[in-house]
Structures are given as structure tokens and as C-alpha cells.
Amino acid sequence: MKALFYPCDSDPQVITLETFTDAQECVCGIVEIQYKGQDQMFLFNEEGRVMGLPTNPHYPQFVGNVLVVNRKQFDNLPFGIQGV
């Protein structure tokens, strides 16, 4: 699935997520979800504030990297296995 990736240290980009594990790698940890309307979700690091991650310049209400994904497509994403 395609996702919009908003890293803390560079410009936004369109990326492909093949598994939930890919999303975990993008946010550098445990994924927290915040719904954005009916069709989209923000994904970010659940422990980002505790870890001292920087404020995201694209979405200053979040810290660390942020993904914006389609809700239905994300709900159907396979989990994946880290390190494989």
C-alpha cells in the first residue's frame, strides 16, 4: 500500500508499506494510531515523547516520524516478521 511518510529530518515522500512491520520501522517503534476523518489515519511512535524524539516539523502535534495512511488499506496489511 502507498503511504505518505513525513520524517523529522527531510521532505515528505510517498513510500510503499508491505507489512505492519514496515510501519513500525518507519516510526522507529510501537505504532500509535490517531484517526484523521473517516478514511485516513496518522501513525506515529507511541513512546516518542518518553524517548525524547524531536517534534515533527510537518505535523508539530506529533514527535518523531509520521505516516499518513488509508484506513481500509492499513486494516488489511499483513503483520510481517521483523528481520526477515
Residue, then its C-alpha position, 0 to 999 in steps of 0.5 A: m500500500k502507498a503511504l505518505f511518510y513525513p520524517c523529522d529530518s527531510d521532505p515528505q515522500v510517498i513510500t510503499l508499506e508491505t507489512f505492519t512491520d514496515a510501519q513500525e520501522c518507519v516510526c522507529g517503534i510501537v505504532e500509535i494510531q490517531y484517526k484523521g476523518q473517516d478514511q485516513m489515519f496518522l501513525f506515529n511512535e507511541e513512546g516518542r515523547v518518553m524517548g525524547l524524539p524531536t517534534n515533527p516539523h510537518y505535523p508539530q502535534f506529533v514527535g518523531n516520524v509520521l505516516v499518513v495512511n488509508r484506513k481500509q488499506f492499513d486494516n488489511l496489511p499483513f503483520g510481517i516478521q521483523g528481520v526477515 
